[in-house]
Amino acid sequence: MVSPTKTCGCESELVPLRVGPLSRRRFLQILGAAGVAGLPGCYRPPPDPVAPYARMPEGVTPGNAQHYASALAFDGVTTGVVVTAYEGRPTKIEGNTLHPASLGATGAWEQAALIDLYDPARLTSVGLGRGGIGRAEFLEHMRALAKRHEPDGGAGLHLLLAPSSSPSVGATLERLRARFPKSTSHTYRPLDRSAGLRAARTATGKLLATRAHLDRADVVVALDSDFMSFGPERLRLSHEWADRRTVAKSMNRLYVAETQVSLMGAMADARLPAKPSELPRIASELLRAVAGALGASTPAELRALPAANPPLPEFARAFVQASARDLVAHRGRAVVLANESADETVQLAAFALNQLLAGAAVELLPPVELEPLAGPGALTDLVEAIGRGEVKTLLCTAFDPVYTGPADLGVRDALAKVPELIQLAHLADETTAVAGVRVPRSHPLESWGDVRAFDGTVSLVQPLIAPLYDSFTELELLSTLADDVGHTGYALLRGLWQPKLGAEFESRWRVALQDGLLAGSANAPVAPNVDWAAVAGALSRPLPPPPEGLELHLAEDRKIRTGEFTHNPWLQECPDALTQLAWDNALLLNPKTANSLGLELASMVELSVDGKKVVAPVMPMPGQAEGAVTVHLGYGHTIAANANERVVGFNAFQVRTRRAASGPVAATLRKLEGGYRFGLIQIEGSDQGRPISVEVEASELPEKLADLAHLRQEHPVIFPRYAYPGYRWAMAIDLSRCIGCQACVVACRAENNVPIVGRDEVMRGREMHWLRVDRYFAGDVSAPHVRFHPLMCQHCEDAPCEYVCPVNATVHSDEGLNEMVYNRCIGTRYCSNNCPYKVRRFNFHAYADQTPSTEQLAYNPEVTVRSRGVMEKCSYCVQRIERVRIDREIAGEMIRDGDIQTACQQVCPTEAIKFGSLSDAEGVVSTLHADVRRYDLLGELNTFPRTAYLARLTNRAKGL
Amino acid sequence: MEPQATGTAKSDALIEGEQSNLSLHQSLLRPVWQPPGIRFWALMGPATVLTGIYFYSAFLTVTRGIGEWGNHIPVAWAFGIVNFVWWIGIGHAGTLISAILLLFLQKWRTSINRIAEAMTIFAVMCAGTFPLLHLGRPWYFYWLLPYPDTMHVWPQFKSPLTWDVFAVSTYLIVSIIFWYVGMVPDLAALRDSSPKKYQRALYGALSLGWRGSTHNWRQYQSVYLLLAGLATPLVLSVHTIVSFDFAVSILPGWHETVFPPYFVAGALHSGFAMVLMLVIPVRWALRLEHVITGRHLSALAKLAIATSWLVGYGYAMEHFINRYGGDQYDVHEYAARVTGHYAWIWALMITCNVLVPQFFWSKKLRHNTWFLWFAALLINVGMWCERFVIVVLSLYQDFIPSHWRDYAPRLVDLGLFFGSMGLFTLLFLLFLRYLPPVPVSDMKELHHELKKEAA
């Protein structure tokens, strides 16, 4: 069935039909008209031929999903995805199992990228001055522009580009530079991620990226590097790390030193909270300790490294000693990760440590970006050029430089001086306000393109839908200058790859589109010689003295990055894994630091850095390094098109001066009057000692088996139990694997049409997530133990919700599903009261009706949209079960283990969630349900939950 | 002849002064025939405004959804259910006074039973609106009823909410019939003394052709007695079933076997208090001190002492079982009530329900109408707090700490709560205006009996 859409104007059965005043005749007329007129209006196939991924229905069969491989890039480097579309509407993004950066999984960003396609605030046509122009006029405008710049070789033509690894963008830029040899291009990204490459250059003379194989690592030390949240390898690294967490004998051990608690900090077996200025010293001390322990087998230069000055505190030295011992003991199977750190000392020490210790667990690869050293410095160069009056025309495809630029650089004023500023943007933003020409950017799901993975693997980006608006891709926009005629992305792409793929182009092209990648395009690892003297020289250089007082730590946001997803409701409403904050950011302080400053939750402070100020609400955060102030970037936009309620939080870029962007700086806080209201999804942070998220130290597992068995549902019952003769659907969640990344939370929303309630309603406690990842802190506020706990409907066999419903709206299936009958629900909410897991969600208002009509296009047509006054909850993705059942029954077969993947399971980068039938004794779920680590949540209530949890194993470091 | 309003709160007589059939007849029907005074309109005005607020709040609730209330997950039930249980509890005293005290031949019930019954009906009406408004989709309320549906879907009879529908509707129907049947002789008396034709027609129709014949009286007496017999078990059953809404669940703080008797006792406690709150101003405003005497007020106060001990026993049992059981979830839930953010509500509950009624041991205070009225008010505040403690404070911190969340009502919640008081007052004032508040024929009968006893 088709969801209600503006484009087709047809009433679907999802909208309550108003049959009252309609006669039967009129009703049938409408029904007929909907059938004839509705479908063609809804279907927008891309005009150029695309190739389906798995199944190829003849034409489009309404109601049958199509799946296409494509790719999504963040900071220019890709995750391979498979996109599901119904009648030409993309409705869901999944990982591509063939792709090295996805391995079948996606993160929250990939999931949420879908809703950006349908954002009602998107730019819809080219804006010029105060008005707008058509596509042809714009192309003519660009041609005239090119003609103007041609005589002097493009001397006044500057490009401000977003990071990219696209071969076709690279080729187009080459053509552009050939046409305008004097043009200048700057590649800008707000955060510097090139320190690792520069460190490798110091050591080897070449820009090289470190690729870790955590599946081969027994010991992992991660320095200031949340490899589970950020970077193009986050899904793969998380997966490899988690694969070594479930068997006590072969467990890895994770040491983490970082400023704010990150996902990897929450997962760490030993964690050191450290101020930003301490991290380089910790890294070089670690290198010194390892080099000392390895003795004569290490280069002499490293053994002569000077001690850290000023010296580290006692607990930090203990951490360094313990991790160094462990690293040395596991030489050849030990990895030091610093992927995301912007500090060159940290990166260089990590590089050196890996060279000494990692063996086959680390490879070096050439970088894949067109401009690997892209960073905030590009903007400084540009602003200087503007100041010199050199810039006549600026083509900006980078993300919002006015908003993300250094606070003390005056980017806005500089850009306002550029005579011709052409901006390619998804939404109107701060830069748009000064751009003379605003070009709508095509969403990746409506674009042709190519892009590389971290290892160089090329993916072709193919569109699922013709552009909804008159938009351009970066490739197409660059082509308007590079080529005399602006080509389409499709033509440019085929033009580039035809010669490269040779004689069998058409068939290889098809295969590449179907697979989502070009087989064999990965880069080979390189083994360069290391100049140890240069390494030691760089590391011997004295570090700048640490700032006095509080230290500022500016961090990319785990949800909305540096603001790219600021307008994305799926990510905004998703709670942050650690703060549990939705629709907001906060100034994070260790509770002890907050206490000493007289601050508490929701106090308002003025944060000043180098004279720049921003007002922010405080959130005391256990595990935060004492004396460090963490603020997340990406919030507090001043312009966000027409949906004002999505402008939330405070803008931490306002204190990100050039100095603050390049190293540790001091921050001062001044307490202000008044308070703030946070939209917290979870308020209580302690599990009160209850066996909810259970964990066991690996070495103590044999003694703890009896305790775990006690938490299993093995109590006598009086009444005979139903036998469940057919399938017995069940789930198993391995807490050893769950890293709390929230990908499942967003995936569940996308799959099940879970409505957005907005910030106010989140504050009132009405959020609708069917699946939440709860976060509990235990222990000391400076070194807390963090536990994640994914919680959704447990599908109890004896469900407390069912017997209290007066109208039979929640009932049990003969396969053990606890089903919600939305049509029957009258909203007494008794089921929620009687649910001990509190996983039921109520439509207090008509939340689904508030979904903008364009965003309704993202609805999964297999799932009912719920009306006001109706209870809803996790269904174990019953629509996926039924889809597989239909297919299997047509084929006359039984459903096999692994046939059905729930949305949360499919997305999970660490495979923490498994689903299947307990009737299959050999199946994965049956195996996990029989695992010694299995326990039932609140099993003593005799609810007989079908979801089993597997206790988390920890592998604590000795001597810490 | 003017009624002799000589009664004082200190009197022990059931009927004050020298009365005759005529004086009783005139004094008790006077409120209907005499034009309403300033006191009536002074009460009618605020009641009408509050009723308007009530309907506006109900309108917002129905058109915009339960989101207008303060409810959330985990506190999915709050003011709506608190108010429901509170009102229905208030409704309990009426039946107890009219049915059980009739069967026990308590003479003092006679003069206050109609007021108590009217209070019951209006309280149950107010109570009944809350579960309906409380539904997410109130327009489908009839799905709670077992009607012949083409899809053969019936209510789920395992759910206490289904039992509730039957319990409350039965109670309302029986209460109305009992009230109405008891009023037939008086309606006939009104018909016979109607000064205007339309009044005669109206009261005539309502009095069902009552002629006062011996035959009429014999039929009437047996029907009334039978109805009293029917209504008696309802006193126990209704609030028992309301308590099942909670006791049948598995939630700490709700899952308690003490609930049925504890709820019934609490209901009577609030009911007696409400009767006191109504009777004291009514006897003053309508000059009924000669038939609603100090003896009546004193008897009600004594009953309040009894019910306060029953309620106190319930609280003590909750405390004891909680400690004795030692289940960690129960222990936390109880601690969250007693020491959490809402501890003051718990303290208010104990003070008002258990401590305040102990002042009634003093005969002096028992005969002080001001004190009685104020104490009754406090008991009703306390009983409302008790329901808040049970409903909200059990929900806000249950099994899974990640879902704990504090509760605060919103404007619409307050509008419905105070508005329902206005609606109740409005209905009660209309009752006082158009129907005799004290049973005339019963009073005459009592008068004769007392005279015979004296002789």
HADDOCK unambig.tbl for C-alpha pairs under 7 A between the chains (distance, minus, plus):
assign (segid A and resid 682 and name CA) (segid B and resid 402 and name CA) 5.39 0.50 0.50
assign (segid A and resid 682 and name CA) (segid B and resid 403 and name CA) 6.26 0.50 0.50
assign (segid A and resid 683 and name CA) (segid B and resid 402 and name CA) 6.59 0.50 0.50
assign (segid A and resid 683 and name CA) (segid B and resid 404 and name CA) 6.80 0.50 0.50
assign (segid A and resid 683 and name CA) (segid B and resid 405 and name CA) 6.81 0.50 0.50
assign (segid A and resid 684 and name CA) (segid B and resid 401 and name CA) 5.92 0.50 0.50
assign (segid A and resid 684 and name CA) (segid B and resid 402 and name CA) 5.47 0.50 0.50
assign (segid A and resid 684 and name CA) (segid B and resid 404 and name CA) 6.27 0.50 0.50
assign (segid A and resid 685 and name CA) (segid B and resid 402 and name CA) 6.69 0.50 0.50
assign (segid A and resid 687 and name CA) (segid B and resid 401 and name CA) 5.85 0.50 0.50
assign (segid A and resid 764 and name CA) (segid B and resid 72 and name CA) 6.64 0.50 0.50
assign (segid A and resid 765 and name CA) (segid B and resid 72 and name CA) 5.25 0.50 0.50
assign (segid A and resid 765 and name CA) (segid B and resid 73 and name CA) 6.06 0.50 0.50
assign (segid A and resid 766 and name CA) (segid B and resid 72 and name CA) 5.49 0.50 0.50
assign (segid A and resid 766 and name CA) (segid B and resid 73 and name CA) 6.27 0.50 0.50
assign (segid A and resid 774 and name CA) (segid B and resid 402 and name CA) 6.22 0.50 0.50
assign (segid A and resid 803 and name CA) (segid B and resid 158 and name CA) 5.71 0.50 0.50
assign (segid A and resid 803 and name CA) (segid B and resid 159 and name CA) 5.63 0.50 0.50
assign (segid A and resid 804 and name CA) (segid B and resid 158 and name CA) 6.72 0.50 0.50
assign (segid A and resid 804 and name CA) (segid B and resid 159 and name CA) 4.25 0.50 0.50
assign (segid A and resid 804 and name CA) (segid B and resid 160 and name CA) 6.53 0.50 0.50
assign (segid A and resid 805 and name CA) (segid B and resid 156 and name CA) 6.81 0.50 0.50
assign (segid A and resid 805 and name CA) (segid B and resid 159 and name CA) 5.68 0.50 0.50
assign (segid A and resid 806 and name CA) (segid B and resid 144 and name CA) 6.53 0.50 0.50
assign (segid A and resid 806 and name CA) (segid B and resid 155 and name CA) 5.67 0.50 0.50
assign (segid A and resid 806 and name CA) (segid B and resid 156 and name CA) 4.85 0.50 0.50
assign (segid A and resid 806 and name CA) (segid B and resid 157 and name CA) 6.90 0.50 0.50
assign (segid A and resid 806 and name CA) (segid B and resid 159 and name CA) 5.03 0.50 0.50
assign (segid A and resid 806 and name CA) (segid B and resid 161 and name CA) 5.68 0.50 0.50
assign (segid A and resid 806 and name CA) (segid B and resid 162 and name CA) 5.29 0.50 0.50
assign (segid A and resid 807 and name CA) (segid B and resid 143 and name CA) 6.62 0.50 0.50
assign (segid A and resid 807 and name CA) (segid B and resid 144 and name CA) 6.27 0.50 0.50
assign (segid A and resid 807 and name CA) (segid B and resid 155 and name CA) 4.66 0.50 0.50
assign (segid A and resid 807 and name CA) (segid B and resid 156 and name CA) 5.27 0.50 0.50
assign (segid A and resid 808 and name CA) (segid B and resid 155 and name CA) 6.61 0.50 0.50
assign (segid A and resid 808 and name CA) (segid B and resid 156 and name CA) 5.45 0.50 0.50
assign (segid A and resid 826 and name CA) (segid B and resid 135 and name CA) 6.09 0.50 0.50
assign (segid A and resid 826 and name CA) (segid B and resid 136 and name CA) 5.58 0.50 0.50
assign (segid A and resid 826 and name CA) (segid B and resid 137 and name CA) 4.95 0.50 0.50
assign (segid A and resid 826 and name CA) (segid B and resid 138 and name CA) 6.96 0.50 0.50
assign (segid A and resid 826 and name CA) (segid B and resid 140 and name CA) 6.38 0.50 0.50
assign (segid A and resid 827 and name CA) (segid B and resid 135 and name CA) 5.05 0.50 0.50
assign (segid A and resid 827 and name CA) (segid B and resid 136 and name CA) 4.00 0.50 0.50
assign (segid A and resid 827 and name CA) (segid B and resid 137 and name CA) 6.08 0.50 0.50
assign (segid A and resid 828 and name CA) (segid B and resid 134 and name CA) 6.95 0.50 0.50
assign (segid A and resid 828 and name CA) (segid B and resid 135 and name CA) 5.06 0.50 0.50
assign (segid A and resid 828 and name CA) (segid B and resid 136 and name CA) 6.42 0.50 0.50
assign (segid A and resid 829 and name CA) (segid B and resid 76 and name CA) 6.08 0.50 0.50
assign (segid A and resid 832 and name CA) (segid B and resid 76 and name CA) 6.93 0.50 0.50
assign (segid A and resid 833 and name CA) (segid B and resid 74 and name CA) 6.88 0.50 0.50
assign (segid A and resid 833 and name CA) (segid B and resid 76 and name CA) 6.46 0.50 0.50
assign (segid A and resid 833 and name CA) (segid B and resid 395 and name CA) 6.94 0.50 0.50
assign (segid A and resid 834 and name CA) (segid B and resid 249 and name CA) 5.82 0.50 0.50
assign (segid A and resid 834 and name CA) (segid B and resid 250 and name CA) 6.15 0.50 0.50
assign (segid A and resid 834 and name CA) (segid B and resid 251 and name CA) 6.13 0.50 0.50
assign (segid A and resid 836 and name CA) (segid B and resid 399 and name CA) 5.86 0.50 0.50
assign (segid A and resid 837 and name CA) (segid B and resid 399 and name CA) 6.90 0.50 0.50
assign (segid A and resid 837 and name CA) (segid B and resid 400 and name CA) 6.12 0.50 0.50
assign (segid A and resid 838 and name CA) (segid B and resid 74 and name CA) 6.54 0.50 0.50
assign (segid A and resid 838 and name CA) (segid B and resid 403 and name CA) 6.88 0.50 0.50
assign (segid A and resid 844 and name CA) (segid B and resid 65 and name CA) 5.95 0.50 0.50
assign (segid A and resid 844 and name CA) (segid B and resid 66 and name CA) 5.13 0.50 0.50
assign (segid A and resid 844 and name CA) (segid B and resid 67 and name CA) 4.30 0.50 0.50
assign (segid A and resid 845 and name CA) (segid B and resid 64 and name CA) 6.52 0.50 0.50
assign (segid A and resid 845 and name CA) (segid B and resid 65 and name CA) 5.24 0.50 0.50
assign (segid A and resid 845 and name CA) (segid B and resid 66 and name CA) 6.70 0.50 0.50
assign (segid A and resid 845 and name CA) (segid B and resid 67 and name CA) 5.20 0.50 0.50
assign (segid A and resid 868 and name CA) (segid B and resid 65 and name CA) 6.94 0.50 0.50
assign (segid A and resid 868 and name CA) (segid B and resid 136 and name CA) 6.94 0.50 0.50
assign (segid A and resid 869 and name CA) (segid B and resid 65 and name CA) 6.73 0.50 0.50
assign (segid A and resid 869 and name CA) (segid B and resid 136 and name CA) 3.51 0.50 0.50
assign (segid A and resid 869 and name CA) (segid B and resid 137 and name CA) 5.19 0.50 0.50
assign (segid A and resid 870 and name CA) (segid B and resid 136 and name CA) 6.21 0.50 0.50
